């Protein structure tokens, strides 16, 4: 009863100012980082809003135990402060938000690597920033005072806060998803921007995803090697590069005839490139597409990715040292398959540890680790570079200096004024992607390699391109051509051209699905094995044109697979975007 002792004192009105100081104190630890993320344009408003709402839960114990306000706030505050220091420090260094991907990188790094990071990124101004951050927290704590309510009202208010912040959203998400597990997962995403949940949710998801990935790696390790494997380049130094783009529709590239100059650098290199202009992806989502692109799986045998070697494993069998450099998110439930592919490589570089896909992240970051991999002394190297490309939200994919397209010049008349900013930002993202891909080619060429570089996108994107100009994103249930039409091009060094047939003039218009990439790659690399089907190789004399199948192969009973070349125009609809 002591905690409600002052409830009978003459009321002067509720102490809103006292409650405000309490809220500000607890909000500060989550809010300062989210505010910086918002103000720097690193991400949108969602994280800031969610951190704001979640900070209210700490008011409940303050209202229930007002006589211990300072003590409780100090205990809770120390935990929040420690978590906020980690979150803020990570933002200072990487301009990214803390996520389970960060925990993955932490556990993947050794002490030596951690020391290198500290030496490279530490700056003395960070010490001053941390001291200032701590000083503000202490100041806010000194302003705290008890907020007294009658016992019944205190219980009611605390309950209302917990129901509003935790109970209602959890019930709502459970009802919406149809299961408690799915509802809880959605709720976790809601609370993740706030400390300490940021750390707790990240660690739980890291453990869950790691277990799933380990299962996939164990399965991959059981897959037998290819039979009667031969390498025409055996024993010779070679460096081969595969660049995987993201969400890039070739119809928006000037290299493929688009009227806006969205690929000026690749346009300059056109005479050096084999530019294939009739290649499509089997599926409009990253994971589902790459399960086929990087394995022997295809639309007719979609489960082969579980039973046959991946492209990384094939190159390791050929004696290449393998590298995987990625600017994609690392440890998310959706990206477990991608991380599994990357972990099969000998070395990995993970650059994107953002919690939110809609966050500012530039592909230019891949250039430095790519140069480092090229300089490795290994005589035979296979390097995969996985870009974030032109993935939504497009304005986060390029720096301000690439904000080139701002008006309606070159824009189809059917694109509305409301759609114009998004349409332009996609073209700007394509232009920056042009800089990155062309830079990779130029940096590769500077090393005078013996090898080739192949670039393709995982899938396309419809950004108000189809009839009616109302479709944005990707939706397998209502396919449109821009979701599937992808760039596909290769560059070879003079050394490689001198010893390999590299005249593909008659092959550039062949209808082809990237689901058969592994056969084309093997042909280009001089590999042969029993599982190789030359009729599925884009550059083989034995190439056989096939129906370009698209759709969900696991819904055959609904006749989901259709031939892209015979696809009838679909009624435009806003697409469901999935990575």
Secondary structure, DSSP 8 states (H G I E B T S, - for coil): -GGGGGGGS---S--HHHHHHHHHHHHHHHHHHHHHHHHTTSB-SHHHHHHHHHGGGGHHHHHH-GGGHHHHHHHHHHHHHHHHHHHHHHHHHHSS---HHHHHHHHHS-HHHHHHHHHHH--HHHHHHHHHHHHHHHHHHHT-------HHHHHHHHHHHHIIIIIHHHHHHHHHHSSHHHHHHHHHHHHTTSTTHHHHHHHHHHHHHHHHHHHHHHHHHTS---TT-EETTTTS-EEEEEEEE-S-BGGG-GGGT-SS-S-HHHHHTGGGEEEE-SEE-S-SSHHHHHHHHTSS--SSSGGGGGTS--HHHHHHHTT-EEEEEEEEE-SSSTTHHHHHHHHTSSEEEEEE--SSSSB---GGGHHHHHHHHHT---SEEEEEEE--TT-SSGGGSS-GGG----SSTT--TTS-HHHHHHHHHHHHHHHHHHHHHHHHHHHHHHTT-SSEEEEEES---EES-STTS--EE--GGG--GGGTBB-EEEEE-HHHHHHS----GGGTT--EEGGGHHHHHHHHHTEE-TT--GGG-TT-TT------EES-GGGGGGT--EEGGG-------------
